[in-house]
Amino acid sequence: MKKVIHIINNLQPSGAEQMLFRLISNFEERYDLRTEIIVLRNNNDEEFVKEFTNLGIKISFLEATNSLMRIQKLNKILRLAKPDIVQTWMYEADIIGGIAAKLANIKTIIWNVRSVRPAYHNLTYLKAVGLLSWIIPKKIISNSQRAINFKSKHLYNRRKFVYIPNGYDLSSASIENSFISKSNDEIVFGNVSRFDKTKGLNILLDAIASLQKSNVFPNFKFFGTHMTLKNKNLKKMIEKRNINLTNIKFYGFEKSKDAIFNSFDILCQSSNIESFPNVIMEAAMYGKVILSTKTGDLEDILEKSNYLVDINSSEQISKTIKSILNTSNETLEKITKNNLQLVKKYNIDIITDQYYEFYININ
């Protein structure tokens, strides 16, 4: 039985963390692996942490105030735990977890990259991490071919990359709504993302403001952490653009995927760096039509019947929303059916099999 320790920055219900949860949940049900998690930081969501502990997963939280202390404490934990594999998630965990595992003489270290480029660091930082990729990990899992290509141009060791996309529990979706009986005035656009600069919210708000100036007032619902009008920064962004909120609602974080995705018809995302946004496939498994920026591999993943626009183009978003509102219900309904078929290749069972085979066969 192989022992795998995952090292991750924190446990918040965001993309990488949710993928880790789905992966571990599926391993617990189907495979004989020993899994533990080490969390680097203290900004964790208690309810989300409980979902892991309810699986019987051992979680260690580092009480450390700086990177050097984290490396020292990790090194001690890993030397005692003696895992067969250490897998790190996201840049900080790749560096700190990777160095600690290397010092602990762990032979199999796997990085797991989740974005095309860092959200809060420049390309010099990326190149520095790229140089470490030649020394620390044995392999690097990426959920995006575009991320592999981009990072390979910035000093990452291309030969170490392995492509494994995100996986989803398709059985968890309870689909309730349909386009067929709706008028254009009843169609609702939805955005599902935390309040963060990587989500391109400023671009989406610019698009909405532009639409309203041309007397087009689409219905919008926003879900995600800090996506409420109690968020002063969000409120300032809205006021700056003089956006009329009559047809726009902000709901903040909502745990239930059914409650989120059954409340709107068309997903509208404006992300600018993500390699494989979870929300795209979650929307597909609920039969949503998808309007998104061309982030990550979405041009290859999504069929041509969905709507893709350039990153950071509010003009293209507003034009596409107008186009969708003038599209027949029959055409939109056809897209929903295509997406329900499309998402099947990303069934979590298939993706877990790929991870398991990778763990078992890695040398």
C-alpha positions in Angstrom: 0.0 0.0 0.0 1.5 3.3 -1.1 1.4 6.3 1.3 0.8 9.7 -0.3 1.1 13.0 1.5 -0.5 16.1 -0.1 0.9 19.5 0.8 -1.3 22.4 0.1 -1.4 26.1 0.9 -4.7 26.1 2.7 -8.1 24.4 2.7 -10.6 26.8 1.3 -13.4 25.6 -1.1 -11.6 26.9 -4.2 -10.5 25.2 -7.4 -7.4 23.2 -6.4 -8.7 22.4 -2.9 -12.0 21.1 -4.3 -10.2 19.0 -6.9 -8.1 17.5 -4.1 -11.2 16.7 -2.1 -12.9 15.0 -5.1 -9.7 13.0 -5.8 -9.2 11.8 -2.2 -12.9 11.0 -1.8 -12.7 8.8 -4.9 -9.5 7.2 -3.7 -11.1 6.3 -0.4 -14.0 4.6 -2.1 -12.1 2.7 -4.8 -8.4 2.2 -4.0 -6.0 1.0 -1.3 -4.0 4.1 -0.7 -2.9 5.8 2.6 -3.5 9.5 2.3 -2.6 12.4 4.5 -2.7 16.2 4.1 -0.3 18.9 5.4 -1.7 22.5 5.3 0.8 25.3 5.2 -1.3 28.2 6.4 -4.0 28.9 9.0 -6.6 30.7 6.8 -8.8 27.6 6.4 -12.6 27.1 6.1 -13.7 25.0 9.1 -16.7 23.4 7.3 -14.5 22.5 4.3 -11.9 21.0 6.6 -14.6 18.9 8.2 -15.4 17.4 4.8 -11.9 16.0 4.7 -11.8 14.8 8.3 -15.1 13.0 7.8 -13.3 10.9 5.3 -10.9 9.8 8.0 -8.1 11.8 6.5 -5.3 12.9 8.8 -4.6 16.6 8.4 -1.6 18.4 9.9 -1.6 22.2 10.2 1.7 23.9 10.4 2.0 26.5 13.1 4.7 28.6 11.5 5.1 32.3 10.7 7.6 32.2 7.9 8.8 30.0 5.0 12.0 28.8 6.8 10.0 27.6 9.8 7.5 25.9 7.5 10.3 24.1 5.7 11.9 23.0 9.0 8.6 21.7 10.5 7.6 20.0 7.2 11.0 18.3 7.1 10.5 16.8 10.6 7.0 15.6 9.8 8.0 14.0 6.5 11.0 12.3 8.1 8.7 10.7 10.7 5.9 9.9 8.2 8.1 8.4 5.5 5.6 8.7 2.6 6.2 7.0 -0.7 5.0 10.1 -2.5 4.8 13.8 -1.6 2.4 15.7 -3.9 2.4 19.5 -3.6 -0.4 21.8 -4.8 0.2 25.4 -6.1 3.3 27.5 -6.2 4.0 28.1 -2.5 3.4 24.4 -1.7 5.6 23.4 -4.7 8.5 25.4 -3.3 8.2 25.0 0.4 6.9 21.5 0.3 9.3 20.5 -2.4 12.4 21.7 -0.6 11.2 20.1 2.7 10.6 16.8 1.0 13.9 17.0 -0.8 15.7 17.6 2.6 13.8 14.7 4.1 15.1 12.4 1.3 11.7 11.7 -0.2 12.5 10.1 -3.5 9.1 10.8 -5.3 8.1 14.4 -5.2 5.3 15.5 -7.5 4.3 19.1 -8.2 0.7 20.0 -9.3 0.4 23.3 -11.1 -3.1 24.8 -11.4 -2.7 28.0 -13.4 -1.1 29.2 -16.5 0.9 31.9 -14.6 1.1 33.1 -11.0 -1.7 35.5 -9.9 0.4 37.5 -7.5 3.9 37.2 -8.8 5.7 38.4 -11.9 7.5 36.3 -14.6 10.8 36.5 -12.8 9.2 34.6 -9.9 7.8 32.1 -12.4 11.3 31.5 -14.0 12.8 31.1 -10.5 10.3 28.4 -9.8 10.9 27.0 -13.2 14.6 26.5 -12.4 13.7 24.6 -9.3 11.6 22.3 -11.4 14.8 20.8 -12.8 16.0 19.9 -9.2 13.0 19.2 -6.9 10.1 17.3 -8.5 10.3 13.9 -10.3 7.1 14.8 -12.2 4.8 17.8 -12.6 1.1 17.2 -13.1 -0.7 20.0 -15.0 -4.5 20.2 -15.6 -3.8 22.3 -18.7 -1.8 21.8 -21.9 -1.6 25.6 -22.3 0.0 25.8 -18.8 2.6 23.2 -19.8 3.4 25.2 -23.0 3.6 28.6 -21.1 5.7 27.2 -18.3 8.1 25.4 -20.6 8.9 28.8 -22.2 9.7 30.1 -18.7 12.4 27.6 -17.7 10.2 24.7 -16.4 11.5 21.2 -17.4 9.0 20.2 -20.1 10.0 16.5 -19.9 8.7 16.3 -16.4 5.1 17.4 -17.2 2.2 15.0 -17.2 -1.3 16.1 -18.3 -4.2 15.1 -16.1 -7.3 17.3 -16.3 -9.8 18.0 -13.5 -12.5 15.4 -12.7 -16.0 15.9 -11.5 -18.7 13.9 -9.6 -21.4 13.9 -12.3 -23.8 12.0 -10.1 -24.0 15.0 -7.7 -26.0 17.2 -10.1 -29.8 17.5 -9.9 -30.9 19.4 -13.0 -34.1 21.3 -12.7 -34.4 24.1 -15.3 -34.6 24.4 -19.1 -34.5 27.1 -21.8 -37.5 25.9 -23.8 -40.3 27.9 -22.0 -38.3 31.0 -21.3 -38.4 34.4 -23.0 -35.2 36.5 -23.4 -36.3 38.7 -20.6 -36.4 35.6 -18.3 -33.0 34.3 -19.1 -30.5 34.7 -16.3 -26.7 34.9 -16.5 -24.7 33.6 -13.6 -21.1 34.2 -12.4 -19.5 31.9 -9.9 -16.2 33.0 -8.5 -14.6 34.4 -5.3 -13.8 38.1 -5.2 -10.3 38.0 -6.5 -8.4 39.9 -9.3 -7.7 36.7 -11.1 -11.4 36.3 -11.9 -11.6 39.4 -14.1 -14.6 40.8 -12.3 -13.7 44.4 -13.3 -13.9 43.3 -17.0 -17.3 41.7 -16.5 -18.7 44.8 -14.7 -17.4 47.0 -17.5 -19.4 44.8 -19.9 -22.5 45.1 -17.9 -22.1 48.8 -17.6 -21.7 49.1 -21.4 -24.8 47.0 -22.0 -26.9 49.2 -19.6 -25.7 52.3 -21.5 -27.2 50.8 -24.6 -30.5 50.0 -22.8 -29.8 46.2 -22.4 -30.3 45.1 -18.9 -29.5 41.3 -18.6 -30.5 39.4 -15.5 -27.3 38.5 -13.5 -26.7 36.5 -10.3 -23.2 36.4 -8.6 -22.1 33.7 -6.3 -18.8 33.3 -4.4 -16.8 34.2 -1.3 -17.1 38.0 -0.7 -19.4 38.5 -3.7 -21.9 40.5 -1.6 -22.6 44.2 -1.4 -21.2 44.0 2.2 -17.9 43.9 0.4 -16.9 47.6 0.3 -14.4 47.1 -2.6 -17.1 45.3 -4.7 -19.6 48.1 -3.9 -17.0 50.7 -5.0 -16.5 48.9 -8.3 -20.2 48.9 -9.0 -20.7 52.6 -8.0 -17.7 53.7 -10.1 -19.5 52.2 -13.2 -22.9 53.6 -12.3 -24.4 50.1 -12.6 -28.1 49.7 -12.1 -28.6 46.8 -9.8 -32.3 46.2 -10.5 -31.7 43.0 -12.4 -28.5 42.0 -10.6 -28.2 40.1 -7.4 -25.2 39.1 -5.2 -25.5 36.0 -3.0 -22.0 35.5 -1.6 -20.8 32.0 -0.9 -23.3 29.2 -1.4 -22.3 25.6 -0.6 -25.0 23.8 -2.6 -24.1 23.4 -6.3 -27.7 22.6 -7.0 -28.8 25.9 -5.5 -26.2 27.8 -7.5 -26.5 26.3 -11.0 -30.3 25.7 -11.0 -30.8 29.4 -10.4 -29.5 30.6 -13.7 -29.3 29.6 -17.4 -25.9 30.8 -18.8 -22.6 30.8 -17.0 -20.6 34.0 -17.6 -17.0 33.8 -16.5 -14.2 36.4 -17.0 -11.2 34.7 -15.5 -7.7 35.8 -16.8 -5.1 33.2 -15.6 -6.8 29.9 -14.6 -5.8 26.8 -16.5 -8.9 24.7 -16.0 -11.6 26.6 -14.1 -13.7 24.1 -12.1 -16.8 26.1 -12.5 -16.8 25.6 -16.3 -17.2 21.8 -16.1 -19.6 22.2 -13.1 -21.8 24.4 -15.3 -21.5 21.9 -18.2 -22.7 19.0 -15.9 -25.8 21.1 -15.1 -26.4 21.7 -18.8 -25.6 25.4 -18.7 -24.6 27.3 -21.8 -21.1 28.7 -21.2 -19.8 32.2 -22.0 -16.2 32.4 -20.9 -12.8 34.0 -21.6 -10.3 31.8 -23.5 -8.4 31.0 -20.3 -6.4 27.8 -20.1 -7.5 25.0 -22.4 -11.1 26.1 -22.8 -10.8 26.6 -26.6 -9.9 22.9 -26.9 -12.1 21.6 -24.1 -15.4 23.4 -25.0 -17.1 22.6 -28.3 -17.6 25.4 -30.8 -21.3 25.7 -29.8 -20.4 27.5 -26.6 -19.2 31.2 -26.5 -15.6 32.1 -25.9 -14.1 35.6 -25.9 -10.6 37.0 -25.5 -9.2 37.6 -22.0 -9.7 41.1 -20.6 -12.2 42.1 -23.4 -15.3 43.7 -21.9 -16.4 44.7 -25.4 -16.5 41.0 -26.6 -18.4 40.0 -23.5 -21.1 42.6 -24.0 -21.4 41.8 -27.7 -21.7 38.1 -26.9 -24.3 38.7 -24.3 -26.4 40.6 -26.8 -25.9 37.8 -29.4 -27.0 35.2 -26.9 -30.2 37.1 -26.0 -31.0 37.1 -29.7 -30.4 33.4 -30.1 -33.4 31.0 -30.3 -34.3 28.8 -27.3 -33.9 25.7 -29.5 -30.3 26.5 -30.3 -29.5 27.2 -26.6 -31.2 24.0 -25.5 -29.0 22.1 -28.1 -25.9 23.6 -26.5 -27.0 22.4 -23.0 -27.4 18.8 -24.3 -24.0 18.9 -26.0 -22.4 20.1 -22.7 -24.1 17.2 -20.8 -22.4 14.8 -23.2 -19.1 16.7 -23.2 -18.5 16.6 -19.5 -18.7 12.8 -19.3 -15.0 12.5 -20.3 -14.1 14.4 -17.1 -15.9 12.0 -14.8 -14.0 11.8 -11.5 -13.8 8.0 -11.8 -11.8 8.3 -15.1 -9.5 11.0 -13.7 -8.9 9.1 -10.4 -7.9 6.1 -12.5 -5.3 8.3 -14.2 -3.9 9.5 -10.9 -3.8 6.0 -9.5 -2.0 4.6 -12.5 0.4 7.5 -12.3 1.1 6.9 -8.6 1.6 3.1 -9.0 3.8 3.3 -12.1 6.0 6.3 -11.2 9.7 5.4 -10.9 
